[in-house]
Amino acid sequence: MRQLFLESLQRYGRWYALAFLPGRHAGAALTGRRLLFLLALPLFFAVQLMHWLCLALDELLFPGYRRTPVTAPIFITGIPRSGTTYLHRALAAEDEFCVFTTWEVLLAPSVVQRRCVQAMAAVDRWLGSPGLRLLNTLMRRFGKDLDDIHPVSLAAPEEDYLLLLPAASCFFLLLAFPFDPWLSRLPTPERLTENGRQRLLGFYHCLLQRHLYGAPEPRRLLSKNAAFAGWPPYLLAQYPDACIIICARHPEAALASQLRALAPARAIFGTDAGGETTRALFTDLYGDFYRAIASFLEAAPAASVRLVIQEDMRADSAAVLRGVRDFVRGGLAPDSLSSATVAAASFIPDSATHDDAHLAFRQMLGSPLRLRIPL
């Protein structure tokens, strides 16, 4: 963890220094809005240093977290804007699963912080919850611009990619620093060094252990991370008993939805006002995602992996949810997957482009791991 801490300091420092170089970065011009964002960043850096301090305190005060097993975790990932949030929140409503909430990923990745927040929350409830009302008001005020990605609230289930902010390894940072090649490699882990991958997975594993250690009762981890679209082979190697649910959608529709959803974040960070840099970046990235997922599905074990096509969810969301629940509970036989389909979900719209993403999506539609629903 020490090595990753030093690397995070170096990365954040480099990005911050480079961000002030005028005219050097496509999509990150030094405009007035950009300057305001950069002037506010030291507070963000201070929060990340506080996280690191509290993570270090965990080693002294709660060393038992390292003995907490991460047993049969469920990972929901895939192409962003393909139904991952819908599936995650539908499953999270059930008490058998342990999920991260917004306040935990942003304010309390450590056991120490979680215990402190829980103690302050108890006092706040005794006082009539004025602090909670204030936080909810602030979240509605400052989080409304991100509602196009998905609605944000402190107690809502949240993606755990935000846990990687202290390690400067959260893919969302690419919108703030679009000039950094390392951030663009994060979603495609084969482009990272072996040591870099292992450090990042080790850090992530320790964060999952902390979360389960602090849970009120033993429950099964349910994680959602659309930025992990390229990581399923490595997640399955780390957690051989995991269930991995991969969501996908037609490339053109998924990319268009993603670009619309990212516009408010670009405005907050003061980057890429016209959107051209983001479009080029995510077009390449989505191609990598589709190719990586299609390749993974070719050899993925049927007992561990299911593919969910968003058009199937639109056709019959209740049936898809039943299938997903049966899968994660071990009740869906692999040979039942290819017995039925929905015609509306098997289409490829006419397109003048026949790039790798479209070809990979065609391959996904025919995958024997695709969760299908009866006509």
ZAMARGU-4260 file (C-alpha; in steps of 0.2 Angstrom, whole numbers, plus 5000, padded with zeros to 4 digits):
<rodrens>
0) 5000/5000/5000 | 5015/5012/5003 | 5020/5010/4985 | 5003/5014/4979 | 5002/5029/4991
5) 5018/5036/4984 | 5013/5033/4966 | 4996/5043/4970 | 5006/5058/4976 | 5016/5058/4961
10) 5002/5056/4949 | 4991/5069/4957 | 5006/5081/4958 | 5010/5079/4940 | 4992/5081/4934
15) 4990/5097/4944 | 5006/5105/4938 | 5003/5100/4920 | 4985/5107/4920 | 4992/5124/4922
20) 5002/5124/4906 | 4991/5135/4894 | 4988/5128/4876 | 4997/5112/4879 | 4982/5100/4881
25) 4968/5097/4869 | 4951/5097/4879 | 4959/5105/4894 | 4961/5124/4889 | 4965/5135/4904
30) 4949/5145/4904 | 4941/5154/4918 | 4930/5139/4923 | 4945/5128/4922 | 4955/5139/4933
35) 4941/5139/4946 | 4941/5120/4946 | 4960/5119/4948 | 4960/5132/4962 | 4947/5121/4972
40) 4957/5105/4969 | 4969/5107/4984 | 4954/5104/4995 | 4951/5088/4986 | 4969/5082/4987
45) 4968/5086/5006 | 4953/5074/5007 | 4962/5060/4998 | 4977/5062/5011 | 4965/5061/5025
50) 4958/5045/5017 | 4976/5038/5017 | 4979/5043/5035 | 4963/5034/5040 | 4968/5019/5030
55) 4984/5018/5039 | 4975/5020/5056 | 4965/5004/5051 | 4981/4994/5051 | 4984/4999/5069
60) 4966/5000/5076 | 4957/4987/5066 | 4970/4974/5059 | 4957/4961/5060 | 4949/4967/5044
65) 4963/4958/5034 | 4955/4941/5040 | 4938/4946/5033 | 4935/4934/5018 | 4927/4941/5002
70) 4917/4926/4998 | 4907/4923/4982 | 4906/4942/4977 | 4895/4948/4964 | 4902/4960/4951
75) 4891/4970/4939 | 4901/4978/4925 | 4900/4980/4906 | 4898/4993/4894 | 4893/5010/4903
80) 4875/5015/4900 | 4869/4998/4897 | 4859/4995/4913 | 4872/4992/4926 | 4864/5004/4938
85) 4847/4997/4936 | 4852/4979/4940 | 4863/4985/4954 | 4850/4995/4963 | 4837/4981/4960
90) 4848/4968/4968 | 4854/4980/4982 | 4836/4982/4988 | 4837/4964/4995 | 4844/4962/5012
95) 4855/4947/5008 | 4868/4958/4999 | 4881/4971/5005 | 4883/4986/4994 | 4893/5002/4995
100) 4883/5018/4997 | 4888/5036/4991 | 4893/5042/5008 | 4904/5027/5011 | 4914/5028/4994
105) 4916/5047/4995 | 4918/5050/5014 | 4923/5034/5023 | 4933/5021/5013 | 4942/5016/5030
110) 4934/5007/5045 | 4940/5022/5056 | 4930/5035/5045 | 4915/5023/5045 | 4915/5022/5064
115) 4917/5041/5066 | 4903/5044/5054 | 4892/5032/5062 | 4895/5040/5079 | 4892/5057/5072
120) 4876/5051/5064 | 4870/5044/5081 | 4872/5061/5089 | 4864/5069/5074 | 4848/5058/5076
125) 4847/5062/5094 | 4847/5081/5089 | 4833/5078/5077 | 4844/5075/5061 | 4849/5093/5057
130) 4866/5087/5050 | 4858/5074/5038 | 4845/5087/5032 | 4860/5099/5028 | 4870/5085/5019
135) 4855/5080/5009 | 4852/5098/5004 | 4870/5100/4998 | 4869/5084/4989 | 4854/5089/4979
140) 4862/5106/4975 | 4878/5100/4970 | 4874/5082/4964 | 4859/5087/4952 | 4871/5090/4938
145) 4876/5072/4938 | 4859/5065/4938 | 4861/5061/4919 | 4874/5048/4924 | 4862/5042/4938
150) 4853/5050/4952 | 4864/5054/4967 | 4860/5053/4986 | 4871/5049/5001 | 4862/5033/5006
155) 4859/5026/4988 | 4869/5011/4982 | 4885/5018/4972 | 4898/5012/4961 | 4914/5007/4970
160) 4926/5014/4957 | 4926/5030/4968 | 4935/5020/4981 | 4950/5021/4970 | 4951/5040/4971
165) 4964/5040/4985 | 4975/5029/4974 | 4973/5041/4959 | 4966/5026/4950 | 4948/5031/4947
170) 4943/5032/4929 | 4932/5046/4932 | 4947/5057/4934 | 4951/5056/4915 | 4937/5069/4913
175) 4947/5081/4924 | 4964/5077/4916 | 4960/5071/4899 | 4978/5073/4894 | 4985/5059/4904
180) 4988/5042/4895 | 4989/5032/4911 | 4971/5036/4916 | 4966/5031/4898 | 4974/5014/4901
185) 4965/5010/4917 | 4950/5002/4910 | 4961/4991/4899 | 4971/4982/4912 | 4982/4972/4900
190) 4990/4989/4896 | 4996/4991/4914 | 5011/4983/4921 | 5009/4967/4930 | 5015/4975/4946
195) 5004/4990/4943 | 4989/4978/4941 | 4993/4968/4956 | 4995/4984/4967 | 4978/4990/4961
200) 4969/4974/4964 | 4977/4972/4981 | 4972/4989/4986 | 4954/4986/4980 | 4953/4969/4989
205) 4958/4978/5005 | 4944/4990/5003 | 4932/4977/5000 | 4938/4968/5016 | 4936/4984/5026
210) 4918/4986/5020 | 4913/4968/5024 | 4922/4970/5041 | 4911/4985/5045 | 4895/4977/5040
215) 4882/4974/5053 | 4881/4956/5049 | 4889/4944/5037 | 4882/4947/5019 | 4887/4944/5002
220) 4896/4958/4993 | 4887/4966/4978 | 4898/4977/4968 | 4894/4988/4953 | 4908/4996/4943
225) 4905/5000/4924 | 4923/5006/4923 | 4929/4988/4926 | 4923/4983/4909 | 4940/4977/4904
230) 4943/4969/4921 | 4933/4953/4922 | 4947/4941/4918 | 4957/4948/4932 | 4942/4949/4944
235) 4939/4931/4941 | 4957/4926/4944 | 4957/4936/4960 | 4940/4929/4966 | 4937/4912/4958
240) 4920/4909/4966 | 4913/4926/4960 | 4898/4929/4950 | 4901/4942/4936 | 4886/4950/4927
245) 4891/4959/4911 | 4879/4972/4903 | 4880/4977/4885 | 4870/4987/4873 | 4872/4992/4854
250) 4888/5002/4852 | 4880/5018/4844 | 4866/5019/4857 | 4878/5016/4872 | 4891/5028/4866
255) 4878/5042/4862 | 4870/5040/4879 | 4887/5040/4888 | 4893/5056/4879 | 4876/5065/4884
260) 4878/5059/4902 | 4896/5066/4903 | 4892/5083/4898 | 4888/5090/4915 | 4904/5083/4922
265) 4915/5091/4908 | 4906/5107/4913 | 4911/5105/4932 | 4929/5101/4927 | 4930/5115/4914
270) 4936/5103/4901 | 4932/5100/4882 | 4918/5113/4880 | 4914/5106/4863 | 4915/5088/4867
275) 4926/5083/4853 | 4941/5076/4863 | 4929/5066/4874 | 4920/5059/4859 | 4936/5053/4851
280) 4943/5046/4868 | 4927/5037/4872 | 4925/5030/4854 | 4942/5022/4856 | 4938/5016/4873
285) 4921/5008/4869 | 4930/4999/4855 | 4942/4992/4868 | 4928/4988/4880 | 4918/4978/4867
290) 4933/4968/4860 | 4938/4964/4878 | 4921/4958/4883 | 4918/4948/4868 | 4935/4939/4870
295) 4932/4936/4888 | 4915/4928/4885 | 4922/4916/4873 | 4931/4906/4887 | 4922/4912/4902
300) 4915/4898/4914 | 4896/4896/4912 | 4895/4894/4931 | 4902/4911/4934 | 4897/4923/4921
305) 4881/4930/4913 | 4879/4942/4899 | 4863/4954/4900 | 4858/4964/4884 | 4850/4980/4888
310) 4837/4977/4874 | 4832/4961/4884 | 4829/4971/4899 | 4818/4984/4890 | 4808/4970/4883
315) 4805/4961/4900 | 4814/4968/4914 | 4805/4957/4927 | 4810/4941/4918 | 4828/4947/4917
320) 4829/4951/4935 | 4822/4934/4939 | 4836/4926/4928 | 4849/4937/4937 | 4843/4932/4954
325) 4842/4914/4950 | 4860/4915/4943 | 4868/4923/4958 | 4859/4911/4970 | 4865/4896/4959
330) 4847/4891/4953 | 4849/4894/4934 | 4856/4879/4924 | 4869/4884/4911 | 4860/4874/4898
335) 4844/4884/4900 | 4852/4899/4892 | 4851/4895/4874 | 4833/4889/4874 | 4823/4905/4871
340) 4826/4923/4865 | 4817/4939/4862 | 4817/4944/4843 | 4818/4962/4847 | 4834/4960/4857
345) 4843/4951/4843 | 4844/4965/4831 | 4858/4975/4824 | 4852/4991/4817 | 4857/4996/4799
350) 4874/5005/4800 | 4886/5012/4788 | 4900/5007/4800 | 4906/4989/4803 | 4920/4993/4815
355) 4927/4981/4829 | 4914/4986/4842 | 4899/4981/4830 | 4907/4965/4826 | 4911/4961/4844
360) 4893/4966/4849 | 4886/4953/4836 | 4897/4940/4844 | 4890/4945/4861 | 4872/4942/4855
365) 4876/4925/4850 | 4886/4920/4866 | 4879/4905/4875 | 4882/4915/4891 | 4869/4928/4886
370) 4854/4928/4898 | 4839/4926/4887 | 4821/4927/4892 | 4806/4917/4885 | 4795/4924/4871
</rodrens>
